Structure formats: structure tokens, C-alpha cells
């Protein structure tokens, strides 16, 4: 930096402020200090600081709360907390709230200066690099969602990608654990190196060790030659181990040795081989609970969970069903004839809990696209357990969807009602309505004018698709 690093100090102890102001100023820092947390927030809001030193306990609020407000104002500014009542609990909470570091009182100025210089250098390096990938970038890896729960997952992925530590990804089946693993690799320095994965639940101990560690000729019946395992094949890259909960204690011990030593020994061999591989593990069962139940090795669990990412189930991802549905519709449909969801089908999808998570939604949309007549997806196109949630009030709300024979209509009236029903189900899109009725669009338009029909196009999910019919196709407006 060409200018002196500017440090903001927040501490109600005047002697601490004076000591830091003097020591930092003599070592080339520019210093602003305050005894108030609220004032520190105001100062940061109206000025630029390279780092913040804050006491944990102050009259107008603790530094732990201040961390969150400061990071809201300036997310890139490192906040270092100071306290005379240091404890593991406070340190853990400080880091969890976003503090860059934690230092206990009493301390010497030299220690503080070294700490500040390290964090300021790290901030400068981060600013010179490409910014942290936004949520939409992760969609390239198949991760779709803008809910608060998924935003937190994106942040964890971005943080994990910067590290080379082992990562444990947990979550229910179908939540996308392998997609998270691939995203961690894709945004890491190992992005151009191999990514190999293995499902541990489908292999016995012998096959699993042979697959991962390799074997030498004669190690067992059928071992006609030497064969490298996935650890060696993934040299310099990433190895993803799925369904770790299904592994035996014997295999867990072998895996732990590899993670601790960085060496593998092929089955039947006497010599070990060094490997440079980052391991990402996953489980749909709670390994922490399995450790408590003595069903999984505690030492392996702690070795794997250096960095933990917990994927939320789809039922906890408010609003993401709509985004995922649109994504899968585009994925499975004919690009020239994108399908349309009726309002009833959209409500059924929104109201379903999806115990199979994203995988179940994907399969439901794939099925609906295959069954949709003329590109119109009705509840009948969805699996029975989802279709049963279609709201009857959506049917009763429109005169065109009432019982067509309840009042013995004339043929002309029957034709008018049926045309309005088809238009409503197709989102008032002339092309789709024409396909359903096997008429051309000009005929549809003449019938609309003849019967003086009017209606509001139904969007896919009632928010964004009303005027554009979800994919920008021509719709019939109010006549």
C-alpha cells in the first residue's frame, strides 16, 4: 500500500486505546479510536479502514454483536476481537460470527502489529484476486437456489475452496452432495486436476481398499498385475468418498492412516507411496451421531470434518422449488417447444415436501415433460403423490373450469366454455391452445373475438411468468 494502513480501535479502556494508538502510530499505522461500539460502526460506515480492533465487552454492546454489524457495513474489513476474559467458547463464537481473529489481554503491541499486518496482507491479496463467485456462478455446477439456506452453502463452498483441508458434506439423499464436492474442486487451485469419486456403500471392504489403494500382483485371486488405486490416480487432484457411513471400522482405520500420513500402501505391498490428494467425504447419515453411538470412528470423523458443509433439505429452501423447476424444464424440454405449467400444477409442486429432495423434483419434472400433451403440464402429468396436492380452489375460481354440463349448455356455449378452459390451462398462449385443439392460431384468434373471451395469462408460478408466459412466447392479453 502507498498509504499508511488505517486501523479503527474500539475499546472502552482508555489505557488500552492509548497503548495501541502510540504503538501502532510509531510503526507506520494511521489510527482512529473510539470507546463506543456504535460510534465504531458509524466511523466504518463513513470511512475506509484496513482493519478493526475491537474489545469484546463495551458499555453499549459487546464486540461479538459489533462484528456482525461491522461486516454488514464492510464485509472485506478484518475484525480482530480483544478480551481479558478469553475462553474457548468466546473464541468459537467470535469466529462463527465472522471475526478474522481473536487475541487475549494482556498482549504486547508487537503481537498486535504482526497480527494486523498478516490480515491486511491477506485482504490485499483477496482484493487482487477475482471476487468470490456469486450464487449464480454455482449454477454452472448444477447448484440452483437463492434461498437463505443455499446462500450460506455457497459461502461455505467459497471458503472451503480457498483451503486444502478435508471437507465433510452432509445432507439427506438427493440434496446434491456430489455437486457441492465438484463446486469445491472447481473453485479451488486443484480445479484443473483430476476429480474422482467412489460410492463406498456399493463395495465390500476388500474391493473398496483395492479400488482406493490399488494392489500388487498376487495380492489376491485374480490380481494378475499391479494396479494403481484412485488415490494415486487422483494425484494432485480431488477424491470424493460418498456414503462413508456405510464403511466398516477396519476400512475406517485404513482411511485414517492415509489421511494422517499422506501415504498409501497397495494391497499386498510392503512399501508405501506418497500421494497429494484432497479428500472430500459425504454422508446422508449423521456421522456425529454415529460417533456417539460407537458406529463410526471418532478420530476419523474429526479428521474428515475439518471443514463441514451441511446441505439443507429442499423443504427448508423457501422459493427454490420454482427456480429448480424452471431449470429442469429447460433441461428436459425441446428447446423449440418449452413446456408450460398450469397454475394448479405449479401450486402442487410448491406444496409438496419432497422427501427425495432435488433428485425427486428432477425426476418429477422429467416425467411431466414426457407426459405433457402439447407442452402443457397439468397436475395429471405429475407423480400421484404430488398431483394429489393440486388445489381445488384454483379449479373453482374460474367460470371456464366449472362443470361444463351442469346447466345443459348449448353447443355454442359448450364450445365457448371449452375454449376458455383450454386457454386458461395454456396460460392464454394461442400457440399452445391451438395445438391442444388442433386448430391454427388464426382460428383461435377469431373464436376469441367471436366469443369476446378475456382472461389474464397464468404464469408458471404466479410471479414472473404472467406476461411473458415463462419463456417469452406469445400470449393473449385482455381483450
C-alpha positions in Angstrom: 0.0 0.0 0.0 1.3 3.5 -0.8 -0.7 5.0 2.2 -0.4 4.0 5.9 -2.8 1.2 6.9 -5.7 2.8 8.7 -6.8 1.0 11.8 -10.0 1.5 13.8 -9.8 0.8 17.5 -12.9 0.3 19.6 -12.3 -0.2 23.4 -13.8 1.5 26.4 -10.5 1.1 28.3 -8.6 4.4 27.8 -5.2 2.9 28.7 -5.6 0.2 26.0 -6.5 2.8 23.4 -3.5 4.9 24.3 -1.1 2.0 24.2 -2.4 0.8 20.8 -2.5 4.3 19.3 1.1 5.0 20.4 2.5 1.7 19.4 0.7 1.5 16.0 1.5 5.1 15.1 5.2 4.6 15.8 5.1 1.6 13.4 3.6 3.3 10.4 -0.1 2.9 11.0 -2.8 5.5 10.9 -5.1 5.2 13.9 -8.7 6.2 14.8 -10.1 5.2 18.1 -13.4 5.2 20.0 -14.7 3.9 23.3 -18.1 3.1 21.7 -19.2 0.2 19.5 -22.0 2.3 18.0 -19.5 5.0 17.1 -17.2 2.4 15.6 -20.0 1.3 13.3 -20.6 4.9 12.3 -16.9 5.6 11.6 -16.7 2.5 9.5 -19.8 3.4 7.6 -18.3 6.8 6.6 -14.7 5.9 6.2 -12.3 3.2 4.9 -10.3 1.2 7.4 -7.9 -1.7 6.7 -8.7 -3.5 9.9 -10.7 -3.1 13.1 -9.5 -3.9 16.7 -12.5 -4.2 19.0 -13.0 -5.2 22.6 -15.5 -8.0 23.3 -17.1 -6.2 26.1 -18.2 -2.5 25.9 -20.8 -0.4 27.6 -23.1 -0.1 24.6 -22.8 -3.6 23.4 -20.4 -6.5 23.0 -17.8 -6.8 20.3 -19.4 -10.1 19.3 -22.5 -8.3 18.2 -20.4 -5.5 16.8 -18.7 -8.0 14.4 -21.9 -8.7 12.6 -22.8 -5.1 12.1 -19.3 -4.1 11.0 -19.2 -6.9 8.5 -22.6 -5.8 7.2 -21.1 -2.4 6.6 -17.8 -3.6 5.2 -17.6 -7.3 4.6 -14.0 -7.3 3.5 -12.6 -5.5 6.6 -11.0 -7.9 9.0 -12.3 -7.5 12.6 -10.0 -8.7 15.4 -11.5 -9.1 18.8 -9.7 -8.4 22.1 -10.7 -9.6 25.6 -9.3 -10.1 29.0 -11.8 -13.0 29.6 -10.7 -15.3 26.9 -12.3 -18.8 26.6 -12.8 -21.4 24.0 -16.5 -20.6 23.9 -15.8 -16.9 23.2 -13.2 -17.8 20.6 -15.5 -20.2 18.8 -18.4 -17.7 18.8 -16.1 -14.9 17.6 -15.0 -16.9 14.6 -18.5 -18.2 13.9 -19.8 -14.6 13.8 -17.1 -13.7 11.2 -14.2 -12.3 13.3 -11.0 -12.6 11.4 -9.0 -13.3 14.6 -9.1 -13.3 18.4 -6.5 -12.1 20.9 -6.5 -12.3 24.7 -5.4 -9.5 27.0 -2.8 -8.7 28.2 -0.9 -8.5 24.9 2.1 -6.7 23.6 1.9 -4.2 20.8 4.4 -6.3 18.6 1.9 -9.2 18.6 -0.9 -6.9 17.6 1.2 -5.4 14.8 2.2 -8.8 13.4 -1.5 -9.9 13.5 -2.7 -6.7 11.7 0.0 -7.0 9.0 -0.9 -10.6 8.3 -4.6 -9.8 7.9 -4.1 -6.7 5.9 -1.8 -8.6 3.5 -4.5 -11.3 3.2 -7.1 -8.7 2.4 -4.9 -7.1 -0.2 -4.3 -10.5 -1.8 -8.0 -11.2 -1.8 -8.8 -7.8 -3.5 -6.3 -8.5 -6.2 -7.9 -11.9 -7.0 -11.2 -12.4 -8.7 -14.1 -11.7 -6.4 -15.8 -14.6 -4.6 -18.2 -16.3 -7.0 -21.8 -15.2 -6.6 -24.7 -17.6 -6.2 -25.5 -17.7 -9.9 -22.0 -18.9 -10.7 -22.6 -22.1 -8.8 -25.5 -23.0 -11.1 -22.9 -24.0 -13.6 -22.1 -26.9 -11.3 -25.8 -27.8 -11.0 -26.4 -26.0 -7.8 -29.6 -23.9 -8.1 -31.1 -21.8 -5.4 -31.3 -18.3 -3.9 -32.8 -19.2 -0.5 -31.0 -18.0 2.6 -30.1 -21.6 3.3 -28.4 -22.1 -0.1 -26.6 -18.7 0.1 -25.0 -20.0 3.3 -23.9 -23.1 1.5 -22.4 -21.0 -1.3 -20.4 -19.1 1.2 -19.1 -22.3 2.8 -18.2 -23.7 -0.6 -16.2 -20.5 -1.4 -14.4 -20.6 1.9 -13.7 -24.3 1.6 -12.3 -23.8 -2.0 -9.7 -21.5 -0.6 -8.4 -24.1 1.8 -6.8 -27.5 1.1 -8.4 -29.1 4.2 -10.6 -32.2 4.1 -14.3 -31.4 3.8 -17.2 -33.4 5.1 -20.5 -32.8 3.2 -23.7 -34.0 5.0 -27.3 -33.9 4.0 -30.3 -36.1 3.1 -30.2 -38.2 0.0 -30.9 -36.2 -3.1 -29.7 -32.8 -1.8 -26.7 -32.7 -4.2 -23.7 -33.6 -2.1 -21.5 -34.6 -5.1 -22.4 -31.3 -6.8 -21.1 -29.5 -3.7 -17.9 -31.5 -3.8 -17.4 -30.7 -7.5 -18.1 -27.0 -6.8 -15.4 -27.0 -4.1 -13.0 -28.5 -6.5 -14.0 -26.2 -9.4 -13.2 -23.1 -7.4 -10.0 -24.4 -5.8 -6.4 -24.4 -7.0 -6.9 -28.1 -7.9 -9.6 -27.2 -10.5 -7.6 -28.5 -13.4 -6.5 -31.6 -11.7 -8.5 -34.9 -11.6 -11.8 -35.3 -9.7 -12.5 -38.9 -8.9 -15.4 -40.2 -6.9 -16.4 -43.6 -5.4 -19.6 -44.7 -3.6 -18.4 -46.6 -0.6 -21.8 -48.3 0.0 -21.6 -50.4 -3.1 -18.3 -52.1 -2.3 -17.0 -54.6 0.3 -14.0 -53.8 2.4 -11.7 -55.8 0.1 -13.0 -54.2 -3.1 -13.0 -50.8 -1.5 -9.4 -50.9 -0.4 -8.4 -52.3 -3.8 -10.3 -49.6 -5.6 -8.8 -46.8 -3.5 -5.3 -48.0 -2.6 -4.6 -50.3 -5.5 -2.9 -53.7 -5.4 0.1 -55.7 -6.5 0.3 -58.8 -8.5 -0.7 -61.9 -6.5 -2.3 -59.9 -3.7 -5.4 -62.0 -4.1 -7.0 -64.3 -6.5 -7.4 -62.6 -9.9 -4.7 -60.0 -9.2 -2.8 -60.7 -12.4 -0.7 -57.5 -12.3 0.0 -54.3 -10.4 -2.8 -51.7 -10.4 -2.8 -48.2 -9.0 -5.8 -47.1 -6.9 -7.9 -44.0 -7.0 -5.6 -42.2 -4.5 -2.7 -42.5 -6.9 -4.9 -41.8 -10.0 -6.1 -38.6 -8.4 -2.6 -37.3 -7.8 -2.7 -33.5 -7.4 -6.5 -33.5 -7.6 -9.5 -34.4 -5.5 -11.0 -37.6 -4.3 -14.7 -37.7 -3.3 -15.8 -40.5 -1.0 -19.6 -40.8 -0.8 -21.7 -42.8 1.7 -18.9 -43.0 4.3 -21.5 -44.1 7.0 -21.6 -47.5 5.3 -18.0 -48.3 5.8 -16.6 -50.8 8.3 -14.3 -49.9 11.3 -11.5 -51.8 9.5 -11.7 -49.7 6.4 -12.1 -46.5 8.5 -8.8 -47.3 10.2 -7.1 -47.7 6.8 -8.5 -44.5 5.5 -7.4 -42.6 8.7 -3.9 -43.8 8.2 -3.8 -42.4 4.7 -5.3 -39.1 5.7 -2.8 -38.7 8.6 0.3 -39.8 6.7 -0.4 -38.8 3.1 0.8 -42.2 2.1 -1.0 -45.3 0.6 0.1 -48.9 0.5 -1.3 -51.0 -2.2 -3.0 -54.2 -1.1 -0.3 -56.9 -0.8 2.6 -54.4 -1.0 5.2 -53.7 1.7 6.2 -50.2 0.5 4.1 -47.0 0.8 3.7 -44.3 -1.8 3.3 -40.6 -1.1 0.1 -39.0 -2.6 -1.0 -35.4 -2.9 -4.8 -35.7 -2.9 -7.5 -33.6 -1.3 -10.2 -35.8 0.2 -13.9 -34.7 0.3 -16.2 -37.0 2.2 -20.0 -37.2 2.3 -22.7 -39.0 4.2 -26.5 -38.8 4.3 -26.4 -40.1 7.9 -25.2 -38.0 10.9 -21.6 -39.2 11.4 -21.6 -37.2 14.7 -24.5 -39.2 16.0 -22.8 -42.4 14.7 -19.7 -41.5 16.7 -21.8 -41.0 19.8 -23.4 -44.5 19.1 -19.9 -46.0 18.6 -20.8 -46.8 15.0 -18.1 -44.6 13.4 -14.5 -43.8 14.5 -14.3 -40.5 16.3 -10.8 -39.9 15.2 -11.7 -40.3 11.5 -14.8 -38.1 11.9 -12.7 -35.3 13.3 -10.1 -35.7 10.7 -12.7 -35.6 7.9 -14.8 -32.7 9.3 -12.0 -30.1 9.4 -14.4 -28.2 7.1 -18.1 -29.1 7.3 -20.8 -28.3 4.8 -24.4 -29.3 5.7 -26.8 -29.2 2.8 -30.4 -28.2 3.7 -33.3 -30.4 2.5 -35.4 -29.0 -0.2 -38.4 -28.5 2.1 -36.3 -25.9 4.0 -35.3 -24.0 0.9 -38.1 -21.5 0.6 -38.6 -20.3 -3.0 -36.0 -22.7 -4.6 -38.6 -25.2 -5.9 -39.6 -22.6 -8.6 -36.1 -22.0 -9.7 -35.2 -25.7 -9.8 -38.4 -26.5 -11.7 -37.6 -23.8 -14.4 -34.1 -25.2 -14.6 -35.3 -28.8 -15.1 -38.0 -27.7 -17.6 -35.3 -26.1 -19.7 -33.0 -29.2 -19.3 -35.5 -31.8 -20.4 -37.7 -30.0 -22.8 -37.4 -29.4 -26.5 -35.7 -26.0 -26.9 -38.1 -25.1 -29.6 -41.1 -26.1 -27.7 -40.6 -25.3 -24.0 -43.4 -26.6 -21.7 -45.8 -24.6 -19.6 -47.0 -25.4 -16.1 -50.6 -24.7 -15.3 -51.2 -22.8 -12.1 -52.6 -25.9 -10.4 -49.5 -28.0 -11.3 -47.2 -25.2 -10.0 -49.1 -25.0 -6.7 -48.9 -28.8 -6.3 -45.1 -28.6 -6.7 -44.9 -25.8 -4.3 -47.0 -27.5 -1.7 -45.1 -30.9 -1.8 -42.5 -31.7 0.8 -40.1 -33.6 -1.5 -38.7 -36.3 0.9 -36.4 -37.2 -2.0 -35.2 -33.6 -2.3 -33.8 -32.2 -5.5 -33.4 -35.6 -7.1 -37.1 -36.3 -6.6 -38.1 -32.9 -8.1 -35.8 -33.6 -11.1 -37.5 -36.9 -11.8 -40.9 -35.4 -11.3 -40.2 -32.7 -13.9 -38.7 -35.2 -16.3 -41.8 -37.3 -16.1 -44.1 -34.3 -16.5 -42.2 -33.2 -19.7 -42.6 -36.6 -21.2 -46.3 -36.8 -20.4 -47.3 -33.2 -21.1 -49.8 -33.0 -24.0 -48.8 -30.3 -26.4 -46.4 -28.8 -23.9 -49.0 -28.1 -21.2 -48.1 -29.6 -17.8 -51.2 -30.3 -15.7 -51.3 -32.0 -12.3 -52.1 -35.3 -14.1 -48.6 -35.2 -15.6 -47.0 -35.2 -12.1 -46.5 -38.2 -9.9 -49.6 -39.1 -7.9 -48.3 -38.0 -4.6 -47.7 -34.5 -5.9 -50.8 -34.3 -8.1 -53.0 -35.0 -5.1 -52.0 -31.6 -3.7 -53.4 -29.7 -6.6 -55.7 -27.1 -5.1 -59.3 -27.4 -5.9 -59.9 -23.7 -5.3 -57.8 -23.0 -8.4 -60.3 -25.0 -10.4 -63.3 -23.4 -8.7 -62.0 -19.9 -9.1 -62.6 -19.7 -12.9 -66.0 -20.0 -14.6 -64.3 -21.7 -17.5 -63.3 -24.5 -15.2 -66.8 -25.3 -13.8 -68.7 -28.4 -14.7 -69.4 -27.9 -18.4 -72.7 -29.9 -18.4 -74.2 -28.9 -15.1 -76.6 -26.3 -16.7 -77.2 -28.1 -20.0 -75.4 -25.5 -22.2 -76.0 -25.2 -25.9 -73.3 -26.5 -28.3 -72.2 -22.9 -28.9 -71.9 -22.2 -25.2 -70.1 -25.5 -24.7 -67.6 -24.6 -27.3 -67.1 -21.1 -25.7 -66.5 -22.6 -22.3 -64.2 -25.3 -23.5 -62.1 -22.8 -25.5 -61.8 -20.6 -22.4 -60.8 -23.7 -20.3 -58.0 -24.6 -22.8 -56.8 -21.0 -23.0 -56.6 -20.8 -19.2 -54.7 -24.1 -18.9 -52.3 -23.0 -21.6 -51.6 -19.6 -19.9 -53.6 -17.8 -22.6 -51.0 -18.7 -25.1 -52.5 -19.0 -28.6 -49.9 -21.4 -30.0 -50.4 -23.9 -27.2 -54.2 -23.6 -27.2 -54.1 -24.2 -31.0 -52.0 -27.3 -30.5 -54.4 -28.7 -27.9 -57.5 -28.0 -30.0 -55.7 -29.0 -33.3 -56.6 -25.6 -34.8 -54.5 -22.9 -36.3 -53.8 -19.7 -34.3 -55.8 -17.5 -36.6 -58.9 -19.7 -36.0 -58.2 -19.4 -32.2 -58.0 -15.6 -32.5 -61.3 -15.5 -34.5 -63.0 -17.6 -31.8 -61.6 -15.4 -29.0 -63.1 -12.4 -30.8 -66.3 -14.1 -31.6 -67.0 -15.2 -28.0 -65.5 -12.0 -26.6 -63.2 -14.0 -24.3 -60.9 -12.3 -21.9 -58.5 -13.5 -19.3 -55.2 -12.9 -17.6 -52.4 -15.2 -18.7 -51.4 -17.5 -15.9 -47.6 -17.5 -15.3 -45.8 -20.6 -14.2 -45.6 -19.7 -10.6 -47.8 -16.6 -10.3 -45.0 -14.0 -10.1 -42.6 -13.7 -13.1 -44.3 -15.6 -15.9 -47.7 -13.9 -16.3 -46.9 -11.5 -19.1 -44.0 -13.5 -20.7 -45.5 -17.0 -20.3 -42.3 -18.1 -18.6 -40.3 -18.4 -21.8 -41.2 -15.3 -23.7 -43.8 -16.9 -26.0 -46.8 -15.0 -27.5 -49.8 -14.8 -25.1 -53.3 -13.5 -25.3 -53.9 -10.4 -23.2 -57.1 -8.9 -22.0 -59.3 -8.1 -25.0 
